[in-house]
Amino acid sequence: MPARPPAHAPWRSIDADDYQRVPRHVTAMAKDFDARYNTGVHAHARAQLIYAVEGVMRVTTAQGVWALPALRALWVPPGLEHAVDMISAVSMRTLYLDAEVAATLWTECCVLEVSGLLRELILALAREPIEYALDGRCGQIAALIPAELALAKVLPIHIPWPGDRRLQAVCRAILEDPGSPRTVHEWGDEVGASGRTLIRLFQSDLGLNYRQWVQQVRLADAVGRLALGQPVARIAAELGYRSPSAFSAMFRRAMGGPPNMYLAAGRSDSE
């Protein structure tokens, strides 16, 4: 490992630990990952905004799973253990925010829509040294980021995660194959629980019934596939919908717009 440059020299790093105690309220790290890379479970002293300018990620905590295509970011509070799976090759641009700034924002994980301005602010700060100058342009960019974050739209892309081990086995299998046609009773046979038991566990452990939870998984999977450029007809077929129109109707009800318009709106914001 090369030695860290003197404090007065401009330097960047792809080691997240280097960003946790730097004397700046907001810092930004640029790092690229290969497809299928997994970070393993870890936590940071600072709050984190996990964002990719290109590629699709899946972030997992003990409380839930979030799918993140480009133009969507996940807010992670300080100290929360999480793992990141790269569904495709990813160009990640991560913000780390100290406790003072984090206290003004969210206390739980949430998916944010990244505006064009927020995107450019993140990219600009990620090009600067870790210990950037507080006066002038860099300090102004960093000071504007929390204000723009506070205005970000929170999106309903959240898959709650169970505590029961039997239900975890079912949920992991569905997460890996969202288009599976298996019923809750068939899953019960596989994990040694009755269908009735699983129905009760979905409601008590996750606050959703089986169909609702599977729909959240399919929505998250669909958003990632759309971000990778897959056609609606293919997504609908692989997720088990009768037709592209049936899939689009479900997507519109849940997300407030059809699949193509939903992602087109995000792209236009960033241009």
N, C-alpha and C positions, 0 to 999 in steps of 0.2 A: 504494500500500500504506500503511495507517495505521501510524504509528510505534508501536513497542513501548512499553507503559506502563512507568513506573518499576518498579524491582525490588521495591519494597515493595507495589505495587498487585497485587491479584488479577487474573490474566489467563489466558486459554486461547488455543490456536492450532490451526489445521488444517495447519500446516507441520511435517512430521516432523522437520526439522532443529532445530527449537526444543526438541525433547525429548532430543537426543542428549548434551548436555553439562550439563544442569541438575543441580544438586547434590542429587539425590535418587536412591536406589537403584532405585526403581520409579516410572514415570510412566504416564499413560493418556491417549490422544487419542481424541476423538469426531469422526467425519467421515462424511458421507453421500456416496454415489456414485450416478450414474444407471446404468441397465442398459447393458451393452456397453462401459462405460468400461474402458480399459486403462491401468495405471500406467506401463508401460514398465519396462525392466530397471533396477533400482536396488539399493542396499545401504545398510545402516545401521550406525553404529558400535556400537550396542547390539543385544542380542538382542531379538527381537520375538515377541509372541504376536498373530497375526492372527486376529481374531474378529469375527463379525457377529451382532448381536442379531436382525437381519432380513435375509433375502436369501441368495443363494448365490454363492460366489466360486470361482474356479479359480486356484491359485497354481502357477507354473512356475519351476523352477530347472534348471541343467544336469544335475542328477541325477534329477529326477522331476517328476511332476505330481500335485497334490492337489486334490480337490474338497471344498469346505467349505460345507455347509449350516449354518443356524443351529444352535447347541448343539454345534458342532464348531469347533475352533480349530487353527491350525498354529503350531508352535514353529519359529522360524527363528533359527539361531545368528548371532552378530555377524559382520558383514562378508560374509555370503553374498548373492550377487546373486540377485534373484528378480523376477518380474513378477506382477501380480494382474489377472485378468479378472473383471469383474462380470457374472455370468450373468443376474442380475436387478438391480433396484434394491437397494442394500445400505446398511444402517446399520452402519458399522464402528466397533468399539471396540477400539483397539490398545493393548497394553501394550508399553512399552520398558523393558528391564531391563539394568542396567549389568554390567560384566564380573565383578564380585565375586559378584553373584547368579547370573548365567548359568553360572558355573563349577560351581555346585551342581546344575545341572539337566542338560539333554541337549546332546550335541555334534553331533547331526544333526537334520534336519527330522523331525518326527513329528506326526501328528494326535492331538489330545487331546479327550476328551469333557469338556465344560464342565459341572461340577456346578452345582446351584442356588446354593450358597454362593459359588463362584468367579464365577459370572455377576453376582451382586449386588455382590461386592467390586469387580469391574471397572467396573460401572456407577457405583458410588458414587465411585470414584477419578476416573473420567472427568468427573464433575461439578465436581471441585475445581480450584483454580488449579494451574498447572504446578508452581510452587514453593510447594506446600502446607506448612502448619505441621507440623513434625515431632512436636511434642508434641500430645497429645489425639487426637481421633477420626481425623483424616486419617493421622497417622503410624501408628496402630494398624491401620487398613485396609491401608496399604501394606506393613506388616510381615507381615501375615497372608497376603498374596497368594502369595509364594514357597512357603510351607508348603502351601497348598492346591493350587498347581500341582504340587508334588512328588507329591501323592496322586492326580493325575488319571490316568484310564485311557487308555492308548495304544491307538489303533484301527488296524486293518490296512487303511487306505484310502490306498494308495500306488501310483502308476503309475510304474515306473522309466522313465528316458528314455535313448535310445541315443546313442552317439557317431557311428556310421556314418551318412553323409549319405543313403544309399539307404534305410536303415531309418528315419531321421528322417522322410523324405517319406511313407513308408507309415504311420508312427505318427501323424503330423499329420493325415493323411486319416481315419484311424480315429477319432481323437479328435473330429474335427468331425462324423463320422457313425458313432457306435458301433454302430448297427444294420445296418451294411453287410453283405450276405451274401457278399462276395468272399472267395475262398480265398487262402491265402498264395501259391499259384502264379499266380493272377490279378493279385495285387499285384506279383509279380515281373515279369510282362510289362509292367506300367505303368512301373516304375522302372528297367528294363533289367538286371535280375538274375534268375537262375533261382530257382524256388521252393526248390530245395535250398539255394541260397546264403542266402536269407532265413531258412530254418529254422535254419541254422547260426548266423546272426547273432543271431537272437532268443535263442538259448541262450547264446552266448558273450558278447554285449553286455549282455543284460538279465537273464540267469539264469532266464528263463521261456521256455516254448515259446509258439508263436503263440496257441494257444487260451487258455492261462493269461493272457497279456498282455491279450488282447481281453476276457476275463472281468473283469479288474481295471478296465478302462475302463468296461465296462458297469455294474459295481457302483457305481463312482463317479458315473456319470451317473444311475443309478437313485436313489441316495441324494439327489442334488440335486433330481431331479424329484419325489420323494416330499415333500421339504421344501417344494416349491412347491405341493403339494396335488394333483398329478396322480394319477389313479386307477391302481391296479396293472394293470388290464387294458390301459389305453392304453400304459403303460410297457413291458409285456411285448411287445405287438404292435410298437411302434416300435423295440425293441431286438432283434427277430428271433426271439423265443421262440415255440414252438408254441402255448403256452397260458399263461394267468396262473399255473396251478399249476406248470408247468415252470419259469417264472421264479422263483416263490416258493420252489421246492425248491432252486434254485441259490443264491438269496439266503440261505436258511436255512443251507445247508452252509457258505457263506463267512463269514457274519456272526453265526451262532449264534442266529438267530431270524428269524421271518417279517418281511416289509417293514413292515407296519403296527405290529407290536409293537415293532420295533426303534426306530422314531421315536417311538412313544408313550412308551416308557421314558425317552427323552431329555427329552421335554416334561414328564413328571411330575417329573423331577429339578429342573426350573427353576421350578416353580410354588411 
